[in-house]
């Protein structure tokens, strides 16, 4: 539990740093680090499939796309003046609404939570009915089949995108001849 709190605090620090940076290269790198820390947090919460997708898409593909976009723009952000307060208020209110929505949830890891009681017997009986000894395979292949297919499609698309970006050859700049 202490590790999860520390990683979440680290995520908050990274988010504030990204919002405050004017150097877009540093901000792009920090967003990749944010995704890697998020993937670690998902792994600690036993959501390995989500962690894998976050690492591949969030840290991998998004970082490559950000850096590719930076090749076409300036390295530094030009600040707009004056600072607008309405977007900040909307974000804070949305965050407070999300926190309020979690107040009646069972505690993290609570063995009496409905998610631990209602579906366990269904999954175990499904494994017996399908004659598959591994319960995880039953859950991923049958109960979460479309979800797993979607995650696989996202990871495949991210891999293809990265290969296309890295495999692209740059055309040489045309050299202008000087008049003699």
N, C-alpha and C positions, 0 to 999 in steps of 0.2 A: 504494500500500500504506500509506503514511503517513496519507493521508486516512481510509482505512478504520479504522485503529487509533485515530485521533483521534476519529472519530465514535463508535466503540464505547466509548471511554473516556468520552465525553460522555453516552452512554446509561447507563453505570454511575453517573455522578454524578447524573443526573436520577432514576434508580431509587432511589438512596439518599435523595435529597431528598424524593421522593414518600412514601417509607416513614416519614420522620421528621417530616413536616409534620402539624400539627394543624388548620391552616386548610384546610377541604375545598375551597373555591373555588380556592385556589392549587394544591392537589393535582390537581384536575380539569384546570386549565390545563396543568400540567406533564405530565400523561398525554397530552394532545394534542400537546405539543411532543415528547414521547418518540416518538409515532407518526410525526410529521413527520421526525424525525431517522432513525428506522428506515426510512422510505420513501426518504430520501436514500441511506442505506447500501445498500438493495436496488437502487437505481438504479445505484450504482457497481459493484455485483456483476452487472450486466446482467440483473437480474430485474425489468424494467420493469413487467410485468403484476402482479407481487406488490407492487411499490412503489405502483402506482396503487390497488390494492385497499386497501393499508394506509393510504394517505392519505385515501381516501374513507371507509372504515369506521372506522379507528382514530382519525384526527384529526378527521374530520368528524362522523359519526354518533355515535360514542361520546362526544365532547365535548358534543354537544347533549343527549344522554341524561343525562350526568352533571350538566350544569347544570340540566336540567329536574328531576332528582331533588333537587338542592340547593334548588330552590324550595319543596320540601315538607319539608325538614329544617332542622336548625340548621347554621350556617356552621362551627362548630368541633366537632372530634371529642372525645368524652369518653373518656379513657383507661381501660382496664380494669386493675385492679390485683389481684394481682401479675402481672408479666410472665411469660408462659408460655414456656418454653425449648424444648419439644418441637416446635412448628411451625418454629422457627428451625433446629433440628437436621435436620428432615426436608428443608427447602429446601436446606441446605448439602450434605447427602448426595446429594440428587438432582442438584444442580449438579455435584458431583464425579463422579458416575456419567456424566453427559452429557459432561463434559470427557474422562474416561477413554475413552468410546466414540469420540471423535474422534482419538485418538492414532495409529491406524493408517491414517487417511485420507491420500490424496495431498495434497500442498501445494496451496493455493489458486492456481489458474491454471496448474497443471502440465500441459503439453501432452501428456504421456504417460499421463495419468489415463484410466481406462477410459471415462469419460463422453465423452471427446474422440475415442476411437478406435473404439469398437464401433458407434456409431450414425450416424456421419457419412456413411458410404457408403449406409446404408439410407435416410437422408433425401434424399440426392442422387438416388438411383435412384427414390425415390418421387416426386420432383418431375418427373423425366423421364417416368415411367409415367403420371402424372396430367396431363401437358402443362401444368403451371403453372410459369412461370418463376421465381417467388419462393419460395425454400425456406422462409422464415419462414411464409408463408401455408400451405404444405403441412403444416408441423409443427403450427401452431395449429388448422387446420381438420380435419386427419385424425388425426394421432397424439395430439394433445392436445385433441380435440374436446370430450369430456365435462368436462375440467378448465376449458377456456375457457368452456363453457356455465355451469359452476358459478360461476366468477369473475364472469361477466356478470350472473348472477342475484343474487349478493351485492351488486354495485355498484348494480344496479337497485333492490333492496330497500332499500339504504341511502339512495338518492336519494328514494324514495317516503316513507321514514320521516322524513327531514329535511323534505320538503315538508309532510307532515302535521303535524309539530310546529311548523313556522314559520307554517303557514297557519291554525292553530287560533286562534280568537278567544276572548279572555277574556270571561267573563260579568261584568257589573258587580256589585259587592257590593251587596246590598240595604241601603238606607239605612233605619235604624230611626227612626221618628218619635218625637220626644220628647213625652211627655204635657204638655198645656198646663194 
